[in-house]
């Protein structure tokens, strides 16, 4: 499945979200509009409306950019500029289009499944 994050200023990034329990839990919440919070020097995050099941999900390996889920805080994190592997941080998706655009997302962000 592909999921796009876009704002009213024309910034968008699309992630590939593999089939998994975690991916299906995320898909069932779409579409949604969220307010992103800058939670670190290289990340934005938001709290989804429901906790997601991480059974069988892969831990996020770290990298340059990624869409991740931090289970204890029920927080979805969009990383840009690098991140490391972390306990209870699960990989939700990898960017396939608009890499680097995450840092420019502003205001209300629409999260939707795309074909």
C-alpha positions as CSV (number, residue, x, y, z in Angstrom):
1,X,0.0,0.0,0.0
2,X,1.1,3.5,-0.7
3,X,0.3,6.4,1.8
4,X,0.8,10.1,1.0
5,X,1.3,12.9,3.5
6,X,0.5,16.3,2.0
7,X,-0.1,19.8,3.2
8,X,-1.9,22.8,1.7
9,X,1.4,24.3,0.5
10,X,2.1,21.6,-2.1
11,X,4.6,19.6,0.1
12,X,4.1,15.9,0.0
13,X,5.8,12.6,0.5
14,X,4.7,9.1,-0.3
15,X,5.6,6.0,1.6
16,X,5.4,2.3,0.8
17,X,3.7,0.6,3.7
18,X,4.2,-3.2,3.5
19,X,1.4,-5.7,4.3
20,X,1.5,-6.5,8.0
21,X,-0.7,-6.2,11.0
22,X,0.8,-2.8,11.7
23,X,0.2,-1.7,8.2
24,X,-3.4,-2.9,8.2
25,X,-4.0,-1.1,11.5
26,X,-2.7,2.1,10.0
27,X,-4.7,1.7,6.8
28,X,-8.0,1.3,8.8
29,X,-7.5,4.8,10.2
30,X,-7.1,6.5,6.7
31,X,-7.9,9.0,5.5
32,X,-7.1,11.4,8.4
33,X,-5.9,15.0,8.9
34,X,-3.3,15.5,11.5
35,X,-1.2,18.2,13.1
36,X,2.5,17.4,12.9
37,X,4.7,18.2,15.9
38,X,8.4,18.8,15.5
39,X,9.7,16.5,18.2
40,X,13.4,16.5,17.4
41,X,15.9,18.1,15.1
42,X,15.1,15.6,12.3
43,X,11.6,14.4,12.9
44,X,7.9,15.2,13.0
45,X,5.3,13.1,14.8
46,X,1.6,12.8,15.6
47,X,-0.6,10.6,17.7
48,X,-3.0,8.4,15.7
49,X,-6.6,8.1,17.0
50,X,-6.0,4.5,18.1
51,X,-3.1,2.3,19.3
52,X,-1.8,-0.1,16.7
53,X,-1.0,-3.8,17.0
54,X,2.7,-4.4,16.5
55,X,2.5,-8.2,16.5
56,X,5.1,-9.5,14.0
57,X,6.2,-6.0,13.0
58,X,9.9,-5.4,12.3
59,X,11.9,-3.0,14.4
60,X,13.0,0.0,12.5
61,X,16.6,-0.5,11.4
62,X,17.5,3.2,11.3
63,X,18.5,5.1,8.2
64,X,18.1,8.4,6.5
65,X,14.3,8.7,6.2
66,X,11.5,6.5,7.5
67,X,7.9,6.3,8.7
68,X,7.9,4.6,12.1
69,X,5.6,3.8,15.0
70,X,6.8,4.1,18.6
71,X,4.5,1.8,20.5
72,X,4.8,2.9,24.1
73,X,3.9,6.5,23.2
74,X,1.4,5.6,20.4
75,X,3.3,8.0,18.2
76,X,3.8,7.9,14.4
77,X,7.1,9.5,13.5
78,X,8.3,10.8,10.2
79,X,12.1,10.9,10.2
80,X,14.3,12.9,7.9
81,X,18.1,13.5,8.1
82,X,18.9,10.2,9.8
83,X,17.7,8.1,12.7
84,X,18.9,5.1,14.7
85,X,17.4,1.8,15.7
86,X,15.5,2.1,19.0
87,X,13.7,-0.2,21.3
88,X,9.9,-0.4,20.6
89,X,10.3,1.7,17.3
90,X,8.7,-0.2,14.5
91,X,9.1,0.4,10.8
92,X,5.8,1.4,9.2
93,X,7.0,2.5,5.8
94,X,9.8,3.7,3.6
95,X,9.7,6.8,1.3
96,X,9.3,6.2,-2.4
97,X,8.4,9.7,-3.6
98,X,9.1,13.2,-2.3
99,X,12.1,12.2,-0.2
100,X,13.4,15.2,1.6
101,X,10.0,16.9,1.6
102,X,9.1,15.8,5.1
103,X,11.1,18.7,6.6
104,X,8.8,21.2,4.7
105,X,5.4,19.8,5.9
106,X,3.4,22.6,7.6
107,X,0.0,23.0,9.2
108,X,-2.7,20.4,8.8
109,X,-1.4,17.3,7.0
110,X,-3.7,15.0,5.1
111,X,-2.7,11.3,5.3
112,X,-4.4,9.2,2.7
113,X,-4.0,5.9,0.8
114,X,-3.1,6.3,-2.9
115,X,-3.2,3.9,-5.8
